[in-house]
Each structure stands twice: as structure tokens, then as C-alpha cells.
Amino acid sequence: MKSSFLTIGLASLLFLATGYNLVKAQNEVQDQGAIETIFARKSVRSFLPDPVEEEKIELLLKAGMAAPSGKNIQPWEFIVVDDRATLDAMAEELPYAKSLKESPMAIIVCGDSAKSFYWYLDCSASAQNILLAAESIGLGAVWTATYPYEERMDVVKKHIDMPDNIVSLCVIPVGYPSSPQPAKDKWDATKVHRNNW
Ligand SMILES: Cc1cc2nc3c(=O)[nH]c(=O)nc-3n(C[C@H](O)[C@H](O)[C@H](O)COP(=O)(O)O)c2cc1C
């Protein structure tokens, strides 16, 4: 009788301790969904023809504008392209952006080089926010570089009538992915150094 009380007591203690540790672990890593999105993001280059809803486009742009920027200058500008002829023409002329042929739209992330000499860093943070936001709402997207390639930036300039101080960083085709695609696992412990190399 005594020993069964002891067993029940120990089991209850163990149960409480396990429960406490589980709650503690959850509290220590409180994910609001961002971590899941970060690990699920992948470059999507093949799209369904379905258009992207206006409210979703606006959300992507808001995410882009929520990025950090040096001295909070926010040197970014965004061009939303959903004109089929322009998308097709850019797909023809940009060698690494052929997916524009399939995507129903694209966002061109540009920077004002007159506002900040590291506009491309701020705009990179902005572009990454757009990619993550797209992943988070079920859209696919891919960063296709224009900067620092003069010939690619010239292609964008030719199709989009923009002022000389505005430089395109990347063209991001956006749309609904044609098929589900896993994200790559890039974790590499050898890239991590602590306190010293
Ligand atoms: C600065 C930069 C330039 C890139 N340029 C291109 C590009 O021109 N065309 C393209 O298809 N993908 C481009 N990508 C996407 C990469 O190929 C892709 O991120 C990489 O292969 C890793 O795959 P993941 O995005 O699915 O993780 C670029 C990505 C970055 C960050």
C-alpha cells in the first residue's frame, strides 16, 4: 500500500516536471509563424496562370516597405507589372528570368541611388520580406537579379520608363505555384563559429 502511494507520487511529480519543461520550452521559443515561413520559403519558377488578388499584392508591397533600412531612409521604389506584353518581353530579354513568361505578375524592387549609397542593401532586405510574405500567403516568388548587371538593368529601364537615379535591384515574378515544392535544407554546422574562427 505504502509503495503504491510512493509510485503514484513519483509518477505525478514526473508528469508535472515533464509538463513544466514542455511549457517552458514553448515559452522560450515563441514562434508567431515567421520561423515556419522562413524555413518553408523556396524559389518558385513555375506558376499557374491565375491572377494574384489586389489585396495580396498590396500585402506584399507593405511587407517590402516594412523592411529595415539604414538611417530609416527607405530608399525603395516598387514597380508592379501585370501587363502580359511587358512580362513576356522582359522574359525574352532577361536570361535568368524566364519564369516571367508564366507568372501573372512581377514586382520590380528598385532603389533610389541618390537617397542612399547603400540602397541595394536596404532593398535586399525589402526583397526578402516580399519573398517571405509571398510564401506565407501561399504564393510563389523568385528573386531574379538585375543589379549589378548593366545589361539586365538596361532591359528593365527600356520597358519601364523610370528616372535615372532609380536602379532596379531585382525582378520578382509572383504567382500561384504550379506544384508544391519543398524548401532546401541549408543548415551547415561548419559555417558557425563562436567567439573565434
Ligand atoms: C542576389 C540573388 C540573385 C539571384 N538571381 C537569380 C536569377 O537571376 N534567376 C533565378 O532564377 N534565381 C535567382 N536567385 C535565386 C537563387 O537561385 C536561389 O535563391 C538559390 O538557388 C537557393 O534556392 P532557394 O531560394 O529555393 O532556397 C537569386 C537569389 C539571390 C539572393
The ligand as an SDF file (V2000), in Angstrom:
LIG
                    3D

 31 33  0  0  0  0  0  0  0  0999 V2000
   21.1030   38.0200  -55.1030 C   0  0  0  0  0  0  0  0  0  0  0  0
   20.3150   36.8850  -55.7220 C   0  0  0  0  0  0  0  0  0  0  0  0
   20.2560   36.7830  -57.0860 C   0  0  0  0  0  0  0  0  0  0  0  0
   19.5060   35.7580  -57.6780 C   0  0  0  0  0  0  0  0  0  0  0  0
   19.3670   35.7420  -59.0380 N   0  0  0  0  0  0  0  0  0  0  0  0
   18.5640   34.8230  -59.6080 C   0  0  0  0  0  0  0  0  0  0  0  0
   18.2760   34.8920  -61.0050 C   0  0  0  0  0  0  0  0  0  0  0  0
   18.7300   35.7990  -61.7150 O   0  0  0  0  0  0  0  0  0  0  0  0
   17.4540   33.9580  -61.5320 N   0  0  0  0  0  0  0  0  0  0  0  0
   16.9060   32.9570  -60.7650 C   0  0  0  0  0  0  0  0  0  0  0  0
   16.1520   32.1380  -61.3050 O   0  0  0  0  0  0  0  0  0  0  0  0
   17.1450   32.8710  -59.4260 N   0  0  0  0  0  0  0  0  0  0  0  0
   17.9530   33.7730  -58.8380 C   0  0  0  0  0  0  0  0  0  0  0  0
   18.1410   33.7600  -57.4830 N   0  0  0  0  0  0  0  0  0  0  0  0
   17.5430   32.6900  -56.6640 C   0  0  0  0  0  0  0  0  0  0  0  0
   18.6060   31.6670  -56.2560 C   0  0  0  0  0  0  0  0  0  0  0  0
   18.9730   30.8910  -57.3780 O   0  0  0  0  0  0  0  0  0  0  0  0
   18.0280   30.7830  -55.1250 C   0  0  0  0  0  0  0  0  0  0  0  0
   17.7250   31.6020  -54.0210 O   0  0  0  0  0  0  0  0  0  0  0  0
   19.0100   29.7020  -54.6970 C   0  0  0  0  0  0  0  0  0  0  0  0
   19.1930   28.7510  -55.7210 O   0  0  0  0  0  0  0  0  0  0  0  0
   18.5460   28.9690  -53.4470 C   0  0  0  0  0  0  0  0  0  0  0  0
   17.2860   28.3720  -53.6460 O   0  0  0  0  0  0  0  0  0  0  0  0
   16.0320   28.7490  -52.7470 P   0  0  0  0  0  0  0  0  0  0  0  0
   15.7110   30.1970  -52.9580 O   0  0  0  0  0  0  0  0  0  0  0  0
   14.9270   27.8420  -53.2360 O   0  0  0  0  0  0  0  0  0  0  0  0
   16.3830   28.4730  -51.3300 O   0  0  0  0  0  0  0  0  0  0  0  0
   18.8660   34.7830  -56.8680 C   0  0  0  0  0  0  0  0  0  0  0  0
   18.9280   34.9000  -55.4830 C   0  0  0  0  0  0  0  0  0  0  0  0
   19.6220   35.9530  -54.9140 C   0  0  0  0  0  0  0  0  0  0  0  0
   19.6210   36.0960  -53.4110 C   0  0  0  0  0  0  0  0  0  0  0  0
  1  2  1  0
  2  3  1  0
  2 30  2  0
  3  4  2  0
  4  5  1  0
  4 28  1  0
  5  6  2  0
  6  7  1  0
  6 13  1  0
  7  8  2  0
  7  9  1  0
  9 10  1  0
 10 11  2  0
 10 12  1  0
 12 13  2  0
 13 14  1  0
 14 15  1  0
 14 28  1  0
 15 16  1  0
 16 17  1  0
 16 18  1  0
 18 19  1  0
 18 20  1  0
 20 21  1  0
 20 22  1  0
 22 23  1  0
 23 24  1  0
 24 25  2  0
 24 26  1  0
 24 27  1  0
 28 29  2  0
 29 30  1  0
 30 31  1  0
M  END
$$$$
